[in-house]
């Protein structure tokens, strides 16, 4: 230790109890206050006056650490600076950073609010809120709160490990959901980065980052199969369905006759129907593909609408519940449950599960294939997106005229008498 330094020892610091200042050398002092509390001070002169720079309590800062802090303060003095002002500047910078800090949840809310007006489909905002904020459309907690681990953390603290903690457990089993969550987290962090609230590379970025840690979605994505009725059994099912009363049974019948998704059937409105042209136009905002879908209505489908019009009570919905709101998807599934109460007839034999409303789209698709309809026409009827980008770029038709005839043939097949002969296939003329 240089001469004039190191006058104190750790044992002496511990034993000192009398009020006063005890120098260690080099401007470092131990201050013992009335009552015995001890703290470290660094003394220096500025403008001819002595100034005292606090280095912390002796309870928290050891003698060795106090000497290091004093050495830092001396370096500031040698460069012409004021250690007190430097300390204040560091604290001010820390306060500014703290003020700028925003939690991931707050950043997500801000992002959704800023982009809500630009989303054509109102469902988009609800989906973002469900996956990022854990809130369903009714404001209640969702069953799966995927982003709960990061929602209350400062957005600047989110790293790759935290992102993987959210998406890795569901990457193989819910690939589409996991990838959407990843993309939404990436978008929120990008927006925060633009505001200076996040620094560095985006930990949710796929290309060049997470693609090195997770398998490609194309390798793990699995098609979700809905239990479906073999199309040969459909005439018998339709005969039994038409014998049932109720709004839900009528909604299920229209869904089967038009091959639309269950949600589109129960949510159908009267102003979407053009009776004269026999066309049902489902707005883009209600479609999974975000594109308007025109559905040709067969005579059988129009007959369902005639039946519902006779029961019309002022609701804008074709299939309203007791409150005038649309039926839930579960209501049409409940019809099938009741049809299976006496005898478990309407099942998907391959899956050994009761058929569900969505499965009738597969029933229709199998029938169309067996009857020789072109794949493109059948896919257009189901409002499926064309997976090939080149074909999608050049295809400008929805095959509406061809679909009109196909849906007429489908309705006729649904109405045919059940023969019980599973080997008979009705081919197109």
PyMOL commands that set and color helices and strands:
alter all, ss='L'
color gray80, all
select helices_A, chain A and resi 10-15+63-78+83-100+104-118+122-133+148-151+155-157+160-170+175-194+210-212+217-220+231-242+247-258+262-266+270-272+284-286+299-310+329-339+359-370+375-381+389-394+400-415
alter helices_A, ss='H'
color red, helices_A
select strands_A, chain A and resi 20-25+28-32+38-46+49-57+273-274+279-282+293-296+347-348+353-354
alter strands_A, ss='S'
color yellow, strands_A
deselect
rebuild
show_as cartoon
